[in-house]
């Protein structure tokens, strides 16, 4: 457990070093008003006497259930920064976007990071999108992955509640990650039992919303995080005078309220070998926070989904530094990095260089984190100007 807290606190301290975080912490705190502590103690005693098992306390008595003190890393420094440390334990999140934009890959990366913290992973696969070979390549241990392909939504929720009941009974302090992939690919039991001609307006929302309302306290109590993968669909009955048609996500409003974080993924560009002349090697994905209850929302981070390696933080750093002219092409497929003399490498040898050369890795990571912080500063300046 000490290792878990150490890793999570490292992510949190990295965020705290950003200009936006330091600026908010530097703001003067208002003086606390005087309160009637004796009356508060009397009210707590009365509640505990009348309501058996009531979990009531003063906020000053210690961490309350809604407090987020630990996170599961995403596997990308940039994403950890815009989320506030990673996937918050005790909360739910939603990742939505168009097809082929890395939603499932991001969820699978979260599974690997949870296992590295000694946690347990449950994967509810409605889309049959989980590839054991790719998961093993990312470093996932199959012995710590509970896989289930539900037939319908109600069955999936039964699995969720059974899992949470057993984890609570075991009194484990390790994190648990439950991935629902995906809400857009889920069917309600009423849809499965009826014919295709029958109307099913709102069937998925009716199956999801009541269960989402039960989810809040349960996952906080058992040290878990629930990650919903969702799909974007054309919004029926809504039209845009200019630009692309508006889109919405499935699952109803209950899921939107339940999620403390809502991410939107989109493809920025297709990466190709040899510049723009070779075959496609992956996608550059942009992820933005449409909702975030922990840190300011509407922040963006990019990462690389490689067709061979899967989600790759090494290539993410490479592409970000190259776009910012921190990595310069010298010809012949070779590059150099600014601020470090004699460091010549190729795109294919970038990851190996990061793993074997500590000084090179520390320099590259420092440039990358500084680049993200500069982005936060510029975003704050734009908001102030507007």
C-alpha positions in Angstrom: 0.0 0.0 0.0 3.0 2.3 0.7 4.0 1.9 -3.0 0.5 2.8 -4.2 0.5 6.0 -2.2 4.0 6.9 -3.3 3.2 6.5 -7.0 -0.1 8.4 -6.7 1.4 11.2 -4.7 4.1 11.5 -7.3 1.5 12.2 -10.0 -0.3 14.6 -7.7 2.9 16.6 -6.9 3.6 16.8 -10.6 0.3 18.5 -11.1 0.7 20.8 -8.2 3.9 22.1 -9.8 1.9 23.4 -12.8 1.3 27.2 -13.0 -2.4 26.9 -12.7 -2.2 24.8 -9.6 0.4 27.0 -7.9 -1.6 30.1 -8.7 -4.7 28.8 -7.1 -2.8 27.6 -4.0 -1.2 31.0 -3.7 -4.6 32.7 -3.4 -5.4 34.0 0.1 -7.9 31.8 1.9 -10.9 33.5 3.6 -11.2 33.6 7.3 -13.3 30.7 8.7 -16.5 31.8 10.4 -17.3 30.9 14.0 -19.4 27.8 14.5 -21.3 26.2 17.3 -19.2 23.0 17.9 -21.3 21.9 20.9 -24.5 22.0 18.9 -22.9 20.0 16.0 -21.8 17.3 18.5 -25.3 17.1 19.9 -26.8 16.8 16.4 -24.4 14.0 15.5 -25.2 12.1 18.7 -28.9 12.4 18.0 -28.6 11.2 14.5 -26.5 8.2 15.5 -29.0 7.3 18.2 -32.1 7.6 15.9 -30.6 6.2 12.7 -28.7 3.0 13.3 -25.5 2.7 11.4 -25.6 6.3 10.1 -22.2 7.3 8.8 -22.2 10.9 10.0 -19.3 13.1 11.0 -17.8 16.5 11.0 -15.7 17.3 7.9 -12.9 18.2 10.3 -12.9 14.7 11.9 -11.0 13.2 8.9 -11.3 12.3 5.2 -15.0 12.1 4.2 -16.2 9.5 1.7 -16.3 11.9 -1.2 -12.7 12.9 -0.8 -10.3 11.8 -3.5 -6.8 11.0 -2.1 -5.6 8.4 -4.6 -5.6 7.9 -8.3 -4.9 5.2 -10.9 -2.5 6.7 -13.5 -3.6 6.8 -17.1 -0.1 5.9 -18.4 0.4 9.3 -19.9 1.8 12.3 -18.1 -0.2 14.8 -20.1 -3.5 13.0 -19.3 -2.6 12.7 -15.6 -2.1 16.4 -15.5 -5.5 17.4 -17.1 -7.3 14.9 -15.0 -5.8 16.0 -11.7 -3.6 12.9 -11.1 -5.2 10.1 -13.1 -8.4 8.1 -12.7 -9.8 9.1 -9.3 -10.4 6.2 -6.9 -13.9 6.3 -5.5 -15.4 8.0 -8.6 -16.7 7.1 -12.0 -15.5 8.4 -15.4 -16.7 8.3 -19.0 -14.6 8.2 -22.2 -16.5 9.0 -25.3 -15.7 9.6 -29.0 -16.1 8.5 -32.6 -15.1 5.1 -33.8 -11.4 4.2 -33.9 -10.2 7.1 -31.7 -8.6 5.0 -28.9 -11.4 4.8 -26.3 -10.9 1.1 -25.6 -7.2 1.4 -25.8 -7.2 4.1 -23.2 -9.4 1.9 -20.9 -7.1 -1.1 -21.5 -4.1 1.1 -20.5 -5.9 2.0 -17.3 -6.2 -1.8 -16.6 -2.4 -2.2 -16.9 -1.8 0.8 -14.6 -4.2 -0.6 -12.0 -2.5 -3.9 -11.9 0.9 -2.2 -11.5 -0.5 -0.7 -8.3 -1.5 -4.2 -7.1 -5.1 -3.8 -8.0 -7.9 -6.0 -9.4 -9.5 -5.4 -12.8 -13.0 -6.3 -14.1 -13.6 -5.9 -17.9 -17.2 -6.0 -19.1 -16.8 -6.4 -22.9 -20.0 -5.8 -24.8 -18.1 -5.1 -28.1 -15.8 -8.1 -28.0 -12.9 -5.6 -28.4 -10.4 -7.1 -25.9 -7.4 -8.7 -27.6 -5.5 -10.9 -25.2 -2.3 -10.6 -27.3 -2.3 -6.8 -27.3 -3.1 -6.7 -23.6 -0.1 -9.0 -22.9 2.0 -6.7 -25.0 1.0 -3.7 -22.8 2.0 -5.7 -19.7 -1.4 -7.0 -18.4 -1.3 -10.1 -16.2 -4.3 -12.3 -17.3 -4.5 -13.8 -13.8 -5.6 -10.5 -12.4 -8.2 -9.7 -15.0 -11.8 -10.8 -14.6 -13.3 -10.9 -18.1 -17.0 -11.1 -18.8 -19.1 -10.6 -22.0 -22.6 -9.8 -20.8 -25.7 -10.5 -22.9 -27.6 -7.4 -21.7 -27.2 -4.4 -19.4 -29.0 -5.8 -16.4 -26.7 -8.9 -16.3 -23.7 -6.6 -16.4 -24.9 -4.6 -13.4 -25.4 -7.9 -11.5 -21.7 -8.7 -12.1 -20.8 -5.2 -10.9 -22.7 -5.5 -7.7 -21.4 -9.0 -7.0 -17.9 -7.8 -7.5 -18.3 -4.8 -5.2 -19.9 -7.0 -2.5 -17.0 -9.4 -2.5 -14.4 -6.7 -2.6 -16.1 -5.0 0.4 -16.2 -8.3 2.3 -12.5 -8.9 1.6 -11.6 -5.5 3.2 -8.8 -5.1 0.6 -7.1 -1.6 0.3 -5.8 -2.2 -3.2 -7.6 -0.3 -6.0 -10.2 -2.0 -8.2 -11.0 -0.9 -11.7 -14.2 -1.9 -13.5 -14.4 -1.1 -17.2 -17.7 -1.1 -19.1 -16.9 -1.3 -22.9 -19.1 0.1 -24.1 -22.4 1.8 -23.2 -23.1 2.4 -26.9 -22.7 -1.3 -27.6 -25.0 -2.4 -24.7 -28.5 -3.8 -25.0 -31.2 -3.7 -22.5 -33.0 -7.0 -21.7 -36.2 -5.6 -23.2 -34.4 -5.1 -26.5 -32.9 -8.6 -26.5 -36.3 -10.2 -25.9 -38.3 -8.3 -28.6 -38.1 -8.0 -32.3 -36.1 -5.5 -34.3 -39.3 -3.8 -35.5 -40.3 -2.8 -31.9 -39.6 0.7 -30.7 -36.8 0.9 -28.1 -36.6 4.6 -27.5 -34.7 5.3 -24.2 -34.4 1.6 -23.3 -30.6 1.8 -22.6 -31.1 5.0 -20.6 -33.9 3.4 -18.5 -31.6 0.4 -17.7 -28.6 2.5 -16.9 -29.9 5.5 -14.9 -31.3 3.8 -11.7 -28.1 1.7 -11.4 -25.9 4.8 -11.8 -27.6 6.4 -8.9 -26.6 3.5 -6.7 -23.1 3.6 -7.9 -21.8 6.7 -6.1 -21.5 5.4 -2.5 -20.6 1.8 -3.4 -17.4 2.5 -5.4 -16.2 5.1 -2.8 -16.7 2.5 0.0 -14.7 -0.3 -1.7 -11.8 1.8 -3.1 -12.8 1.3 -6.8 -13.1 3.3 -10.0 -15.7 2.7 -12.7 -14.7 3.6 -16.2 -17.5 3.7 -18.9 -16.5 3.7 -22.6 -19.2 5.3 -24.7 -19.9 6.1 -28.3 -20.9 9.4 -30.0 -24.0 9.4 -32.1 -25.8 12.0 -34.1 -28.2 13.9 -31.9 -31.8 13.3 -33.1 -33.9 16.4 -33.6 -30.9 18.8 -33.3 -29.5 20.7 -36.2 -26.6 23.1 -36.6 -26.7 26.1 -38.9 -23.0 25.9 -39.4 -20.4 23.2 -39.0 -20.9 19.5 -38.3 -24.2 18.2 -36.9 -24.3 18.0 -33.1 -23.6 14.7 -31.4 -24.6 13.0 -28.2 -23.7 9.9 -26.2 -25.9 7.0 -25.2 -26.9 5.9 -21.7 -29.1 8.8 -20.7 -28.4 11.8 -18.4 -27.9 9.5 -15.4 -24.5 8.4 -16.7 -23.5 12.0 -17.3 -24.3 13.0 -13.8 -22.6 9.9 -12.3 -19.3 10.5 -14.0 -17.0 12.9 -12.1 -14.9 13.0 -15.3 -16.1 13.0 -18.9 -13.4 12.7 -21.6 -13.9 13.2 -25.3 -11.4 11.6 -27.7 -10.9 12.5 -31.4 -8.3 11.7 -34.1 -6.1 14.6 -34.9 -4.0 13.1 -37.7 -2.6 9.8 -39.1 1.0 9.2 -38.3 3.1 7.7 -41.1 6.6 6.2 -41.3 9.2 8.3 -43.1 7.3 11.6 -42.7 4.2 11.6 -44.8 5.4 9.2 -47.5 5.4 5.8 -45.7 2.6 3.5 -44.5 0.4 4.6 -41.6 1.8 3.7 -38.2 -0.8 5.1 -35.8 -3.0 7.9 -34.8 -2.4 11.1 -32.9 -5.3 11.3 -30.5 -6.6 14.5 -28.8 -8.4 14.0 -25.5 -10.3 16.9 -23.8 -12.1 17.1 -20.5 -15.7 18.1 -21.0 -16.4 17.7 -17.3 -14.1 17.4 -14.3 -15.2 17.8 -10.7 -11.6 17.6 -9.3 -9.6 20.2 -11.3 -10.6 22.8 -13.9 -12.2 21.2 -17.0 -11.8 22.0 -20.8 -8.2 21.0 -20.9 -6.6 19.1 -23.7 -3.8 16.5 -24.1 -2.6 14.5 -27.0 -1.2 11.0 -27.1 -0.2 8.4 -29.7 -2.1 5.2 -30.5 0.5 3.1 -32.4 -0.9 0.3 -34.6 1.9 -2.1 -33.3 2.6 -1.0 -29.7 -0.9 0.3 -28.8 -1.0 3.4 -26.6 2.6 4.6 -26.3 3.7 7.3 -24.0 7.2 7.2 -25.5 5.9 8.1 -28.9 3.6 10.6 -27.4 6.5 12.5 -26.0 8.4 12.2 -29.3 5.5 13.6 -31.4 4.9 16.5 -28.9 8.5 17.5 -28.8 8.8 17.3 -32.5 5.8 19.5 -33.1 7.2 22.0 -30.6 10.6 22.0 -32.4 12.3 20.6 -29.4 13.3 17.6 -31.5 14.9 18.5 -34.8 15.4 16.3 -37.9 19.0 16.2 -39.1 18.4 14.2 -42.3 18.6 10.5 -43.1 15.8 9.7 -40.7 17.8 10.9 -37.7 16.9 13.5 -35.0 18.5 15.5 -32.2 17.0 16.9 -29.1 17.6 20.5 -28.1 19.7 21.1 -25.0 21.6 17.8 -25.2 24.7 17.7 -27.3 25.6 14.5 -29.2 22.1 12.9 -28.7 21.4 11.5 -32.2 18.6 8.9 -32.6 15.9 7.6 -35.0 12.2 7.4 -34.4 12.4 3.7 -34.2 15.3 3.9 -31.6 13.6 6.6 -29.5 11.9 4.2 -27.1 15.1 2.2 -26.6 17.1 5.3 -25.9 14.5 6.4 -23.2 14.8 3.0 -21.5 18.6 2.7 -21.5 19.8 6.3 -21.0 18.7 7.9 -17.7 20.1 11.3 -18.6 18.4 11.3 -21.9 15.1 10.2 -20.5 15.1 12.8 -17.7 15.9 15.6 -20.2 13.1 14.5 -22.5 10.5 14.2 -19.7 11.5 17.6 -18.4 11.0 19.2 -21.8 7.6 17.4 -22.2 6.3 18.4 -18.8 7.4 22.0 -19.3 5.6 22.0 -22.7 2.3 20.9 -21.0 2.7 23.5 -18.3 3.2 26.2 -21.0 0.0 25.0 -22.6 -1.9 25.5 -19.3 -0.4 29.0 -18.9 -1.4 30.0 -22.4 -4.9 28.7 -21.9 -5.2 30.7 -18.7 -4.0 33.8 -20.4 -6.6 33.3 -23.2 -9.4 33.0 -20.6 -8.3 36.2 -18.8 -8.1 38.1 -22.1 -11.6 37.0 -23.2 
